[in-house]
Amino acid sequence: MALLAFPTFSRWHNFPMEGRHTVGGLMNRLLEDFEDSMQPFWECATAGENSLGEIIDEKENFGIQLDVRNFRPEELSVKMQDGRLLVEGHHEERNDRHGSVEQHFIRKYTMPKNVLQDSLESHLSDQGILRITAKKKAVENSQFKNIPIQFKSDKQ
């Protein structure tokens, strides 16, 4: 992944007379090493691009969808506390070819008052999409009260 919008010193762009011992070659090597060392962080950043998830607020249902594909089911938790939904994911530190990586996130959502908390369910798809759904309280049909219109003539 390049830091620049165009590949000035990327490994795929060759300059005339460029070798490993020229300034351009040394710059290329420096940027390649930097790019390789940043790879785990770029992967984490792209995983969090849609950090809020998708909120689905329908007439009878409420839902949240989150992309948590970098986490295994046992690394995730969904909790309800004081009218707030907490979604948490955490992997322990693990080594890869670039070093070590540890990821942790917490998303907190204030639930609408008309959501039935006892109906909350969460499902994780094999594509890594976490769906949290709940039913809403039925909207009570308010009794209409007719208010008669009184008419007074201003002429006397």
Stockholm file with secondary structure:
# STOCKHOLM 1.0

chainA/1-156         MALLAFPTFSRWHNFPMEGRHTVGGLMNRLLEDFEDSMQPFWECATAGENSLGEIIDEKENFGIQLDVRNFRPEELSVKMQDGRLLVEGHHEERNDRHGSVEQHFIRKYTMPKNVLQDSLESHLSDQGILRITAKKKAVENSQFKNIPIQFKSDKQ
#=GR chainA/1-156 SS CCSSSSCSSCTTCCCTTCCTTSHHHHHHHHHHHHHHHHHHHHHHHHHTTTTTCEEEECSSEEEEEEECTTSCGGGEEEEEETTEEEEEEECCCEEETTEEECCEEEEEEECCTTBCGGGCEEEECTTSEEEEEEEBCCCCCCCCCCCCCCCCCSCC
#=GC SS_cons         CCSSSSCSSCTTCCCTTCCTTSHHHHHHHHHHHHHHHHHHHHHHHHHTTTTTCEEEECSSEEEEEEECTTSCGGGEEEEEETTEEEEEEECCCEEETTEEECCEEEEEEECCTTBCGGGCEEEECTTSEEEEEEEBCCCCCCCCCCCCCCCCCSCC
//
